[in-house]
Amino acid sequence: MPTRTSVSQAGAEAQCLLKNYGAGTVDGIFGARSQAAMRNAQEDINDWYGHKVAVDGMPGPSSWPWLRKLISDQHL
């Protein structure tokens, strides 16, 4: 799971997936810019799929599969 304070592979993966949402530099640290991008993606997930993931800015267990689907479906 990405963290706000340390480098993680999950953080880097999420940042790559969120590139077109403005996540910024892929550095593995899930900071403010990455969290804002994730909140936007979570809102799109809820709007487009009718699935109610928490809009908390962090890719948790319920958000990960939907984030991957969102990006795959958009072909971004």
ABEGO torsion letter per residue (X at the ends): XBBAABBBAAAAAAAAAAAAAGAEBBAGBBBAAAAAAAAAAAAAAAAAAGBBBBBAGBBBAAAAAAAAAAAAAAGX
